[in-house]
């Protein structure tokens, strides 16, 4: 299971109706019960899985797969919006090329 991430301008993703979440610096374990797609407005987090370590920061669109077990280390206060609805990453990337 891999985390997908792309730095992108907020205007390139319609986050209307997505939930919001924020967190101060801390460390905690997490398991994703559903696929989650999130846009990070600000902050910096290191997400460590059994197979990789990913830095997530402001300006990133990121996708976490269902079943992913990880540890979040919030380095700088984070503010994000997220959705559990199906997000077709491939189609979205192709639309950016047009």
C-alpha positions in Angstrom: 0.0 0.0 0.0 1.5 3.3 -1.1 0.6 6.9 -0.3 0.0 9.0 -3.4 0.9 12.7 -3.3 1.2 15.6 -5.6 1.9 19.3 -4.9 -0.9 21.3 -6.5 -2.7 24.6 -6.3 -5.9 24.4 -4.3 -7.9 25.7 -7.2 -7.1 22.5 -9.2 -9.3 20.4 -6.9 -12.9 20.8 -6.0 -13.0 20.3 -2.2 -16.6 21.6 -1.8 -18.4 19.4 0.7 -15.1 17.8 2.0 -14.7 17.6 5.8 -12.0 19.6 7.6 -9.5 18.6 10.2 -6.5 20.1 12.0 -3.9 19.0 14.5 -1.2 20.5 16.6 2.3 18.9 16.8 2.0 15.4 18.1 2.6 11.7 17.2 -0.1 9.1 16.9 -0.9 5.8 15.2 -3.6 5.6 12.6 -5.3 3.0 10.4 -7.4 4.1 7.4 -10.8 2.3 7.4 -11.7 3.8 4.0 -9.7 5.3 1.1 -9.1 9.0 2.0 -8.1 11.8 -0.3 -7.0 15.0 1.4 -5.8 18.5 0.4 -3.4 20.0 3.0 -3.6 23.8 3.2 -0.8 24.2 5.7 1.5 22.3 8.0 4.0 19.5 7.9 3.6 15.8 8.8 5.8 12.8 8.4 3.7 9.7 7.7 5.5 6.4 8.4 4.2 3.1 7.1 5.9 -0.3 7.2 7.3 0.3 3.7 7.8 4.1 3.4 8.1 7.4 5.1 6.3 10.3 3.4 6.6 14.0 4.1 3.2 15.7 3.6 3.1 19.5 3.6 0.9 22.4 2.7 -0.1 22.5 -1.0 -0.3 18.7 -1.3 -3.1 16.5 -2.5 -2.6 13.1 -0.9 -4.4 9.8 -1.1 -4.2 7.2 1.7 -5.4 3.7 0.8 -8.0 1.7 2.8 -6.3 -0.5 5.3 -3.1 1.5 5.6 -1.5 1.4 9.1 0.8 4.3 9.8 2.2 6.7 12.4 1.6 10.4 12.0 4.3 12.7 13.3 2.9 16.3 13.1 5.9 18.6 12.8 4.0 21.8 12.1 0.3 22.4 12.9 -1.7 20.9 10.0 -5.0 22.0 8.4 -6.6 19.8 5.8 -9.8 18.9 4.1 -10.6 15.3 3.2 -13.1 13.0 1.6 -13.9 9.3 1.6 -15.7 9.5 -1.7 -14.2 7.8 -4.7 -11.5 10.0 -6.2 -10.2 8.9 -9.6 -6.6 10.0 -9.3 -5.7 8.9 -12.9 -8.6 10.8 -14.5 -7.9 13.9 -12.4 -4.2 13.9 -13.4 -5.1 13.6 -17.1 -7.5 16.6 -16.8 -4.6 18.7 -15.6 -2.8 18.1 -18.9 -5.6 19.5 -21.0 
